[in-house]
């Protein structure tokens, strides 16, 4: 992982002073662009004090806080996942999937997600998630390139009650792609096929997560014609 990529992951919670108090939260309003911070601790240093502060504030203010990670045992340690789940339990937060982040859903909760396509790693934490009665969202990229065993693994995760949502086709940098090819081509090549392939698999999308958090108002407008909400990271969070 490049230095810039690591900074992009680490910066969100370190630089939160530039955001509103609820920038990592869903408050039950009609907000369509949601912001989530990474707690990958093997590819960066996870600021646990700030993470716990955000979780406690979510409990006190009855809002849903959002965090995500990627590859268990590679970018995020099993210990970090256990710690996050234990913090959610400690403060009495409900586990909320992204499909349930709808207006009027105001409660103390946590929306945890895992991004990309590490199906084997995600299956390895099934028991841990079940132990905490945790329902999470898996934002999947490169779904069409997964083999039959991995597709079956996604089905198992869904059968456990987890949410399956799109994360583009090839996990490319949106800003660079749009600059070179335009928004319409990005939609045609990266966004719409990632929605369709999950729909065909029986997982009609409600939410979309930007790779690297790279978004723009123009992209939001186009993607929100097809899903209810988009998710970015604090570095590009508009709140």
Backbone bond lengths (Angstrom), bond angles and torsions (degrees), N, CA, C in turn:
res aa  C-N    CA-C-N  psi(-1)  N-CA   C-N-CA  omega(-1)  CA-C   N-CA-C  phi
1 X - - - 1.462 - - 1.522 109.21 -
2 X 1.340 116.67 134.53 1.451 120.65 -177.12 1.522 111.60 -71.56
3 X 1.340 115.80 162.33 1.467 120.36 177.26 1.514 110.63 -60.30
4 X 1.338 117.74 -41.80 1.455 120.44 -179.84 1.518 111.47 -63.68
5 X 1.333 116.29 -39.19 1.464 119.09 178.96 1.517 110.55 -65.01
6 X 1.343 116.35 -40.06 1.461 118.73 179.16 1.524 110.90 -65.72
7 X 1.325 116.57 -39.53 1.465 119.36 177.82 1.515 110.87 -64.38
8 X 1.333 116.09 -37.81 1.460 119.39 179.41 1.514 111.33 -62.73
9 X 1.347 116.14 -34.49 1.455 119.68 177.84 1.514 111.36 -76.49
10 X 1.330 116.73 -38.77 1.451 120.24 -173.18 1.512 112.71 -80.12
11 X 1.334 117.88 -31.00 1.445 121.78 -172.72 1.519 115.31 -61.80
12 X 1.355 120.57 -35.79 1.448 120.63 -171.58 1.511 115.82 -49.42
13 X 1.323 118.50 -51.81 1.454 119.70 -176.57 1.520 112.05 -82.23
14 X 1.326 117.75 -25.31 1.452 120.30 178.92 1.522 110.93 -71.39
15 X 1.345 115.92 -34.70 1.454 120.57 -174.18 1.517 112.78 -105.18
16 X 1.319 117.23 26.80 1.460 119.76 -172.42 1.520 113.37 -69.00
17 X 1.344 118.74 -12.36 1.456 120.11 -179.22 1.514 112.27 -62.20
18 X 1.340 117.77 -21.01 1.463 120.39 -178.72 1.524 111.58 -83.04
19 X 1.317 118.13 -2.68 1.463 122.28 -177.26 1.523 110.22 -110.40
20 X 1.348 115.09 168.32 1.444 120.48 173.00 1.516 110.84 -71.70
21 X 1.327 116.14 166.02 1.464 120.98 -175.40 1.523 112.42 -62.98
22 X 1.333 116.96 -26.73 1.465 119.91 -175.44 1.520 112.47 -109.99
23 X 1.336 117.81 25.95 1.461 119.82 -173.18 1.530 112.93 -66.14
24 X 1.325 118.36 -26.65 1.459 121.51 177.91 1.526 111.87 -95.74
25 X 1.312 116.95 19.09 1.457 120.19 -172.27 1.518 112.27 -129.50
26 X 1.317 114.31 155.45 1.453 122.52 167.30 1.516 106.48 -106.52
27 X 1.318 116.25 125.60 1.468 120.51 -172.83 1.522 113.45 -106.53
28 X 1.333 116.50 10.15 1.454 119.24 179.90 1.510 113.28 87.12
29 X 1.340 117.51 7.82 1.458 120.63 178.90 1.527 109.89 -90.42
30 X 1.328 117.18 -161.72 1.462 120.23 -177.28 1.528 112.26 -99.86
31 X 1.324 117.14 23.57 1.454 121.54 178.93 1.528 110.36 -60.90
32 X 1.325 115.71 129.13 1.466 121.59 -177.66 1.526 113.03 -100.44
33 X 1.327 116.87 -26.98 1.456 121.86 179.50 1.519 107.67 -101.56
34 X 1.322 116.75 115.57 1.455 122.21 -175.94 1.521 109.95 -111.22
35 X 1.322 116.33 152.01 1.460 121.52 -174.60 1.526 110.09 -124.05
36 X 1.323 115.07 131.07 1.461 121.88 -177.77 1.517 108.75 -129.61
37 X 1.324 116.71 143.97 1.467 121.76 179.37 1.521 110.18 -107.33
38 X 1.302 115.65 143.52 1.460 121.74 177.86 1.526 111.18 -79.23
39 X 1.346 115.57 143.58 1.462 119.89 171.27 1.530 110.67 -119.54
40 X 1.335 116.69 22.91 1.457 120.27 172.06 1.523 109.30 -55.89
41 X 1.304 117.34 118.82 1.466 120.40 -174.88 1.525 113.07 -107.29
42 X 1.341 118.33 -4.12 1.455 120.52 178.22 1.530 111.68 -97.74
43 X 1.322 116.84 -14.20 1.460 122.09 176.79 1.515 111.48 -110.81
44 X 1.326 116.86 0.54 1.447 123.30 179.16 1.530 107.46 -164.24
45 X 1.311 116.44 177.71 1.464 120.51 174.14 1.520 108.35 -97.61
46 X 1.309 116.88 119.43 1.467 120.63 -179.18 1.527 109.69 -81.92
47 X 1.333 117.91 123.28 1.472 122.18 -178.87 1.531 110.99 -83.47
48 X 1.311 116.78 84.07 1.457 120.58 -170.37 1.519 113.71 -65.15
49 X 1.326 116.90 -29.78 1.464 118.09 177.42 1.515 111.69 -61.95
50 X 1.313 116.35 -45.54 1.457 121.02 178.27 1.520 111.68 -67.90
51 X 1.328 116.44 -38.08 1.461 119.43 178.00 1.530 110.32 -61.03
52 X 1.334 116.22 -46.06 1.472 118.48 -179.83 1.521 111.16 -65.71
53 X 1.330 117.53 -36.54 1.468 119.91 176.30 1.527 110.71 -59.13
54 X 1.333 117.04 -45.09 1.463 120.75 179.86 1.528 110.89 -63.23
55 X 1.330 116.68 -40.03 1.459 120.46 179.27 1.529 110.81 -66.40
56 X 1.333 116.49 -42.95 1.467 119.53 179.20 1.528 110.91 -64.24
57 X 1.332 116.94 -41.29 1.459 120.48 178.49 1.524 111.23 -63.23
58 X 1.343 116.59 -37.14 1.460 119.78 176.97 1.523 110.68 -63.29
59 X 1.336 116.06 -40.56 1.459 119.74 178.15 1.520 111.21 -64.95
60 X 1.341 116.98 -43.95 1.467 121.21 -177.16 1.525 112.26 -69.20
61 X 1.349 116.48 -38.26 1.460 120.77 -174.43 1.526 113.05 -95.50
62 X 1.328 116.95 1.79 1.462 121.88 -178.72 1.528 111.00 54.27
63 X 1.314 114.98 59.92 1.452 120.68 174.54 1.523 108.67 -134.68
64 X 1.313 116.56 169.07 1.461 122.04 -174.64 1.520 108.73 -106.35
65 X 1.322 116.76 115.71 1.454 121.93 -178.35 1.528 109.42 -91.32
66 X 1.344 116.50 150.40 1.465 120.60 -172.38 1.528 111.96 -124.30
67 X 1.336 115.50 129.36 1.465 122.79 175.14 1.518 108.94 -138.76
68 X 1.334 116.04 155.44 1.457 119.58 177.53 1.523 110.41 -144.74
69 X 1.315 114.92 161.90 1.461 122.64 175.24 1.520 107.16 -143.21
70 X 1.341 116.42 -173.52 1.451 119.07 -173.85 1.533 112.42 -126.86
71 X 1.318 118.15 -87.32 1.450 121.61 -171.89 1.530 111.29 -107.08
72 X 1.329 118.20 108.89 1.469 120.43 177.49 1.522 111.45 -56.79
73 X 1.327 115.66 129.51 1.453 120.89 179.70 1.511 114.27 81.90
74 X 1.334 118.06 -4.19 1.467 122.07 -179.57 1.521 110.46 -121.94
75 X 1.325 117.26 -59.03 1.470 120.44 176.23 1.526 111.81 -100.86
76 X 1.336 116.20 -25.05 1.467 120.62 179.73 1.529 107.82 -132.05
77 X 1.322 116.11 130.49 1.457 119.72 -179.43 1.528 110.62 -74.98
78 X 1.323 115.29 154.49 1.465 119.31 175.23 1.523 109.37 -61.19
79 X 1.333 116.13 -35.41 1.461 119.73 177.65 1.513 112.40 -60.85
80 X 1.336 117.14 -38.10 1.463 120.35 179.14 1.523 110.89 -67.79
81 X 1.333 116.54 -39.61 1.465 119.21 177.23 1.524 109.93 -63.69
82 X 1.323 116.88 -44.69 1.462 120.96 177.78 1.525 110.64 -59.93
83 X 1.326 115.98 -41.70 1.465 120.06 -179.23 1.524 111.24 -64.75
84 X 1.329 116.48 -41.93 1.459 119.73 178.54 1.528 111.10 -62.87
85 X 1.320 116.81 -44.57 1.458 120.64 179.02 1.530 111.16 -64.36
86 X 1.321 116.72 -39.04 1.460 120.51 179.52 1.517 111.33 -66.76
87 X 1.333 117.13 -37.20 1.467 120.40 176.60 1.534 110.48 -65.14
88 X 1.315 116.54 -42.24 1.463 119.53 177.80 1.526 110.56 -60.50
89 X 1.323 116.03 -42.51 1.461 120.03 178.66 1.530 111.42 -67.58
90 X 1.317 116.24 -40.42 1.460 121.27 -178.65 1.526 111.39 -57.53
91 X 1.333 116.24 -40.83 1.465 120.28 -177.07 1.522 112.88 -96.60
92 X 1.306 116.75 8.96 1.462 121.13 173.55 1.514 114.43 67.55
93 X 1.339 117.45 34.41 1.454 120.55 -179.64 1.528 111.33 -83.66
94 X 1.319 116.20 138.39 1.458 120.75 171.64 1.531 108.76 -73.23
95 X 1.318 116.49 147.58 1.457 120.63 172.93 1.525 108.50 -88.08
96 X 1.317 116.36 124.18 1.461 121.87 -172.86 1.524 109.36 -123.85
97 X 1.324 116.52 131.39 1.457 121.14 175.25 1.523 109.73 -86.29
98 X 1.321 116.47 158.61 1.462 119.54 -177.44 1.523 112.16 -63.31
99 X 1.307 118.05 -31.29 1.460 119.92 179.10 1.531 111.76 -63.98
100 X 1.329 116.56 -18.29 1.461 121.22 -178.64 1.529 113.29 -96.82
101 X 1.325 117.78 4.22 1.465 121.08 178.92 1.526 108.97 -84.69
102 X 1.306 114.55 74.37 1.462 121.12 -176.59 1.530 109.37 -115.17
103 X 1.341 117.36 153.32 1.474 120.11 179.44 1.523 111.79 -53.15
104 X 1.312 114.46 136.99 1.457 120.93 -179.52 1.505 113.69 95.07
105 X 1.337 117.41 -13.92 1.459 121.33 -179.89 1.528 109.04 -84.15
106 X 1.318 115.86 76.93 1.466 121.59 -177.29 1.524 108.28 -103.42
107 X 1.308 116.30 110.48 1.462 121.31 179.11 1.520 108.71 -160.95
108 X 1.307 115.83 166.98 1.458 120.89 176.90 1.520 108.07 -81.18
109 X 1.316 116.18 112.23 1.450 118.78 -175.44 1.514 112.70 -152.89
110 X 1.318 115.00 175.56 1.452 121.72 177.05 1.531 108.18 -137.55
111 X 1.328 115.49 129.90 1.461 121.81 176.78 1.524 107.81 -106.38
112 X 1.320 115.61 101.09 1.457 121.70 179.96 1.524 109.70 -96.88
113 X 1.324 115.81 142.06 1.455 120.19 -179.72 1.525 110.39 -138.26
114 X 1.323 114.37 156.51 1.461 122.53 170.49 1.523 107.23 -125.21
115 X 1.320 116.11 132.50 1.460 121.80 -174.06 1.527 112.27 -107.17
116 X 1.305 115.26 158.09 1.464 127.43 169.96 1.532 111.33 92.20
117 X 1.324 119.86 -128.87 1.466 119.77 -172.47 1.527 113.01 -149.71
118 X 1.325 116.36 34.80 1.465 120.17 179.74 1.530 109.57 -85.33
119 X 1.326 115.87 68.14 1.463 120.34 -173.83 1.524 111.12 -61.43
120 X 1.315 117.39 -42.50 1.468 120.06 -179.93 1.525 110.88 -60.29
121 X 1.323 116.89 -44.48 1.458 120.62 178.71 1.517 111.84 -64.71
122 X 1.313 116.56 -38.82 1.468 119.74 178.92 1.531 110.87 -66.03
123 X 1.326 116.41 -39.26 1.468 119.03 178.09 1.524 111.27 -63.98
124 X 1.316 116.50 -30.91 1.464 120.55 -179.78 1.526 112.35 -66.04
125 X 1.348 118.05 -19.88 1.467 119.72 -179.50 1.530 112.06 -105.69
126 X 1.325 116.86 12.46 1.473 119.21 178.94 1.525 111.60 -56.87
127 X 1.326 117.05 -47.64 1.465 120.34 -177.91 1.525 110.96 -63.57
128 X 1.335 116.80 -39.15 1.457 120.56 179.29 1.524 110.69 -63.58
129 X 1.316 117.34 -43.74 1.466 120.31 178.02 1.522 110.85 -64.39
130 X 1.317 116.98 -41.62 1.461 120.34 179.90 1.519 111.47 -65.95
131 X 1.336 115.93 -36.76 1.468 120.42 178.93 1.524 111.28 -58.44
132 X 1.328 116.71 -34.62 1.466 121.65 -179.36 1.531 112.07 -98.06
133 X 1.321 116.66 6.31 1.470 121.46 -176.95 1.529 110.23 52.83
134 X 1.317 115.19 39.72 1.460 121.58 -175.50 1.521 110.75 -92.59
135 X 1.322 116.02 125.23 1.452 122.74 171.86 1.525 107.77 -103.66
136 X 1.327 117.44 124.91 1.457 121.48 -174.93 1.531 109.14 -127.52
137 X 1.325 115.16 175.75 1.459 121.87 178.85 1.528 109.41 -115.75
138 X 1.312 116.46 133.36 1.452 121.96 175.04 1.527 108.57 -107.12
139 X 1.336 116.66 112.84 1.457 122.29 176.69 1.531 107.28 -91.56
140 X 1.331 116.21 110.07 1.461 122.02 -168.17 1.527 111.40 -104.62
141 X 1.324 115.54 129.75 1.462 121.61 170.19 1.527 108.77 -110.89
142 X 1.324 115.66 164.04 1.471 122.56 177.25 1.537 112.65 55.44
143 X 1.329 116.29 33.58 1.469 119.76 -176.44 1.526 111.40 -58.24
144 X 1.335 117.07 -40.21 1.464 119.99 -177.17 1.519 112.51 -66.75
145 X 1.333 117.30 -19.15 1.462 120.88 -179.60 1.519 112.75 -92.36
146 X 1.313 117.87 -5.45 1.454 120.33 178.20 1.525 109.75 -70.83
147 X 1.335 116.08 147.93 1.461 118.63 178.47 1.531 110.28 -84.29
148 X 1.310 116.33 178.55 1.464 120.69 -175.24 1.530 111.60 -60.79
149 X 1.329 117.09 -39.94 1.458 119.96 179.24 1.526 110.84 -63.46
150 X 1.320 116.43 -39.39 1.466 119.60 179.65 1.526 111.26 -70.40
151 X 1.312 117.13 -38.43 1.469 119.16 174.68 1.532 110.18 -61.78
152 X 1.322 116.25 -40.97 1.465 119.81 176.80 1.529 110.05 -63.20
153 X 1.337 116.92 -37.24 1.456 120.20 177.32 1.520 112.27 -62.77
154 X 1.330 117.06 -41.08 1.468 120.37 175.51 1.527 109.97 -60.78
155 X 1.332 116.24 -41.64 1.465 120.30 178.40 1.536 110.66 -61.72
156 X 1.338 117.13 -39.27 1.465 120.23 178.56 1.524 110.77 -64.02
157 X 1.322 116.38 -43.36 1.466 120.09 178.79 1.526 110.56 -61.87
158 X 1.319 116.23 -41.32 1.461 119.79 177.70 1.526 110.94 -65.39
159 X 1.330 116.71 -37.66 1.465 119.89 179.45 1.525 111.78 -66.77
160 X 1.332 116.46 -23.73 1.469 120.75 174.79 1.528 111.52 -75.84
161 X 1.331 116.67 -7.51 1.461 120.68 178.84 1.506 114.69 102.20
162 X 1.341 117.58 6.75 1.457 120.41 -179.20 1.534 110.77 -82.73
163 X 1.319 114.64 155.98 1.461 122.56 -178.27 1.528 109.23 -89.83
164 X 1.330 116.64 136.96 1.466 122.73 178.72 1.531 107.69 -114.82
165 X 1.334 116.28 120.85 1.463 120.79 -175.13 1.531 110.23 -136.03
166 X 1.348 118.50 163.04 1.465 122.24 -174.56 1.521 114.49 -86.25
167 X 1.337 113.39 152.00 1.469 122.29 -178.03 1.537 109.70 -140.71
168 X 1.329 116.78 34.29 1.466 128.31 -177.16 1.523 111.94 78.05
169 X 1.325 114.07 175.89 1.464 121.43 -179.32 1.519 111.11 -81.18
170 X 1.339 116.99 -53.10 1.461 120.93 -170.34 1.521 114.91 -118.44
171 X 1.343 117.70 5.92 1.464 121.55 177.69 1.538 111.41 56.69
172 X 1.314 115.96 51.80 1.453 121.76 179.45 1.524 111.15 -93.75
173 X 1.319 116.24 166.98 1.464 121.75 175.46 1.526 108.92 -77.67
174 X 1.320 116.70 115.24 1.460 120.82 -175.08 1.519 112.37 -63.70
175 X 1.331 117.92 -42.95 1.466 119.92 -176.34 1.524 110.83 -60.41
176 X 1.307 116.70 -45.72 1.464 120.66 -179.52 1.527 111.00 -66.38
177 X 1.339 115.76 -42.64 1.461 119.35 -178.32 1.522 111.07 -64.62
178 X 1.324 117.01 -44.36 1.468 121.09 179.81 1.521 110.65 -64.81
179 X 1.320 116.92 -39.75 1.464 120.38 178.62 1.518 111.06 -60.91
180 X 1.320 117.34 -38.76 1.461 121.31 -177.16 1.527 113.44 -83.77
181 X 1.356 116.30 -35.06 1.461 119.28 -169.78 1.526 114.16 -123.25
182 X 1.322 118.21 -14.26 1.460 120.70 -179.04 1.516 112.68 94.74
183 X 1.327 114.68 159.99 1.468 120.70 -177.78 1.528 111.06 -66.17
184 X 1.322 117.45 -41.61 1.460 119.42 -178.23 1.522 111.16 -58.71
185 X 1.336 116.92 -40.58 1.459 119.58 -179.63 1.525 111.13 -70.18
186 X 1.336 116.75 -36.75 1.467 119.33 176.61 1.527 110.16 -61.70
187 X 1.326 116.04 -42.66 1.463 119.58 177.63 1.531 110.49 -62.00
188 X 1.336 116.17 -44.57 1.463 121.20 -177.08 1.522 112.46 -67.50
189 X 1.331 116.14 -38.97 1.462 120.22 -173.65 1.524 113.70 -89.76
190 X 1.333 117.08 -36.67 1.458 120.02 -168.74 1.527 114.97 -113.87
191 X 1.313 117.13 -38.34 1.462 119.37 -172.52 1.525 112.30 -89.62
192 X 1.326 116.73 -60.85 1.464 119.99 -172.81 1.529 112.97 -60.46
193 X 1.343 120.18 -41.89 1.469 117.94 177.44 1.527 113.27 -63.71
194 X 1.335 116.49 -31.47 1.471 119.12 179.73 1.522 110.96 -70.66
195 X 1.329 116.83 -29.84 1.458 120.75 174.54 1.526 110.71 -73.80
196 X 1.330 115.53 -43.11 1.459 119.76 -174.82 1.522 112.05 -67.98
197 X 1.332 116.73 -40.60 1.462 118.72 -176.53 1.529 110.99 -65.75
198 X 1.327 117.44 -34.16 1.461 119.30 176.22 1.522 110.95 -74.15
199 X 1.324 117.16 -36.70 1.464 119.68 175.34 1.525 110.46 -59.73
200 X 1.328 115.65 -44.98 1.465 120.16 179.41 1.530 111.59 -63.67
201 X 1.322 116.91 -29.61 1.464 121.51 179.83 1.524 112.54 -82.60
202 X 1.327 116.74 -4.36 1.462 120.26 179.11 1.506 114.63 99.48
203 X 1.345 116.69 14.92 1.460 121.45 -179.31 1.523 110.25 -125.15
204 X 1.332 117.59 72.66 1.465 119.49 -178.95 1.527 111.03 -60.68
205 X 1.324 118.21 126.31 1.463 121.19 -172.32 1.526 113.32 -72.37
206 X 1.303 114.50 147.14 1.467 122.15 170.27 1.524 111.07 -117.70
207 X 1.338 116.45 -21.70 1.465 121.75 -172.80 1.528 109.10 -138.08
208 X 1.324 115.80 159.23 1.456 121.34 -179.92 1.519 108.45 -139.51
209 X 1.335 116.64 131.49 1.464 120.91 178.54 1.524 109.65 -107.90
210 X 1.337 115.78 127.29 1.461 121.28 177.73 1.534 110.94 -73.06
211 X 1.335 119.05 128.52 1.461 119.53 170.16 1.526 110.80 -59.41
212 X 1.314 116.43 135.02 1.465 123.65 -178.55 1.530 111.90 61.25
213 X 1.316 117.80 9.59 1.462 121.33 -178.61 1.514 113.80 72.15
214 X 1.336 118.42 8.51 1.465 121.34 -172.95 1.528 111.05 -75.67
215 X 1.321 115.64 111.17 1.460 122.53 -176.69 1.526 109.65 -135.17
216 X 1.309 115.58 171.68 1.463 123.11 170.08 1.514 106.92 -151.89
217 X 1.324 116.97 163.24 1.462 120.17 177.52 1.522 110.44 -60.25
218 X 1.328 116.47 -38.08 1.464 120.53 -179.03 1.525 111.35 -66.54
219 X 1.335 116.65 -41.70 1.464 119.72 176.72 1.522 111.29 -65.72
220 X 1.326 116.03 -42.36 1.463 119.27 177.30 1.527 110.76 -54.06
221 X 1.336 115.69 -47.54 1.460 120.55 -177.87 1.521 111.67 -57.67
222 X 1.328 116.72 -43.86 1.458 120.16 -177.92 1.526 111.82 -71.44
223 X 1.314 116.70 -44.89 1.468 119.41 -176.43 1.521 111.21 -69.51
224 X 1.325 117.11 -34.36 1.460 120.23 -179.03 1.531 112.98 -72.65
225 X 1.309 117.19 -2.90 1.459 119.94 169.29 1.530 110.69 -74.77
226 X 1.330 116.27 -14.71 1.463 120.73 -172.33 1.526 113.82 -120.08
227 X 1.328 118.06 -20.86 1.467 122.35 177.59 1.523 108.73 -134.14
228 X 1.319 115.47 168.65 1.466 120.09 -176.14 1.516 113.43 -82.93
229 X 1.348 117.07 -24.33 1.458 119.05 -175.62 1.523 109.94 -157.68
230 X 1.315 116.09 155.88 1.465 121.51 174.43 1.522 107.93 -122.70
231 X 1.328 115.13 154.04 1.470 120.51 -178.56 1.519 110.07 -123.16
232 X 1.317 115.82 132.60 1.447 122.59 177.39 1.522 109.48 -124.36
233 X 1.321 116.57 -169.62 1.453 122.01 178.10 1.527 108.74 -117.06
234 X 1.321 118.12 164.04 1.471 120.01 -173.32 1.522 115.01 -57.54
235 X 1.338 118.12 -28.16 1.449 118.87 179.75 1.519 113.73 -61.51
236 X 1.351 116.65 -24.84 1.460 120.98 179.02 1.527 111.99 -124.07
237 X 1.326 115.41 17.21 1.456 120.84 179.23 1.536 109.89 -69.68
238 X 1.341 118.48 130.46 1.455 119.92 -177.99 1.524 114.29 -82.88
239 X 1.313 118.23 -1.91 1.476 119.35 -173.24 1.524 112.11 -97.96
